[in-house]
Amino acid sequence: MNILSRWQLVQRMNQHFWRKWSSEYLNRLQQRPKWCKGNVGFKEGDLVLVKPSENSDTLKWHLARILKLHPGKDNLVRVVTLKDKQGVYKRPVTKIANLPYVN
């Protein structure tokens, strides 16, 4: 097997891993009941994984920290302010997943 074929194989395996990991493991982290009550488990200061945008060519989720929760009129948090290495921005809670970690 030449170097180019080997590199292409490694790239395909890498893409396969990221697709499988994001579709199985990350979706399990992101599951919420349809009619959930109260906070969805996010707190200011939490580390979360942010889902890449649909027009992004990468499959990798990136880390961010929650700066602020934005509850709606019904007191349910639907939007959060995040900070990562690119800057500060708002995202809906459907596009982020809480990291399971122990303090």
N, C-alpha and C positions, 0 to 999 in steps of 0.2 A: 504494500500500500504506500503510495507516494505521500509527500508532505501535504499537498493540497487536499487530497481525498481525506486524509486523517483530520485536517483542520475542519473541513466541512462536516465530517462525522461528529467531531466534538461540538461544533456549533449546533447541530441538530439535536444532540443529546441535551445540551444546555437549554435550548428552547423548549424541548419536551418536558424537562424537569420544571421550569418556571411555569409553564401552562398547567401542568398537573398540580403543582404546589398551590398556585393561585386559585385554581378552580375547586380544589378539594379542601385544603387546610384553611386558606384565608376565608373562603365562603362560610366555613363552619364557625370561624371567629366572628363573622359579621351577622350571623343569623339573629333575628329579633322577631318576636311575635307581631302579627299584623296590627293588632289593636293594643299595643303595649301601653301601660299606665306609668306615669312618673318618669323619672330620669332613666336613660338607657344604660346607665353604668359609667358614664363619662364624668370625670372631675377635672377641674383646672389643674394643670401640671402633669396630667397623664401623658405617657408616650403612646402614640398610635401609629398604625400603618395607614398610609394614604394610597388609595387606589389610583393608578395612572389614568389620565384622561383617555377618552375613546380614540382621539386622533394621535395619540402617542405611539411610537413604534416599539417602545420597550414594554416588557411584561412585568418589570420590577416595581413593587410597591416601595415607597420610601418612608423613612421615619420622620415624625413631626411631634411637637409637643403642643398640647391644648393650652392656649392662653386664656380664652374666655368662652363661656357657654352662652348661647343666645336662645332663651326659651320663647315660645310663641305665646299667643293670647291664652291658650289653654294650659300654659305652664309646662308643656313638653319641649324638651330640647331637640331642635331639628337642625340647627346650624351651629358650628363652632368656629372660633378663630384659632388658626394653627400657625406655628412658627417652625420653619425648617431651615436648611442651609441656603435656600433660594430667597427666603423672606417671610413675610407675614401675609396670610390670606384667609378667606372664609371658605368652608366646605360644608356640605350637608352631611349629617351623620350616616347616611346611607353609603357614602364614599370613603368611610374610614372604618378601621377595625381596631378594637382595644387589644393591646398586647397582654397576654397572660403572664404576669410576673409577680413575684413575691417580694414585698418590702423587707 
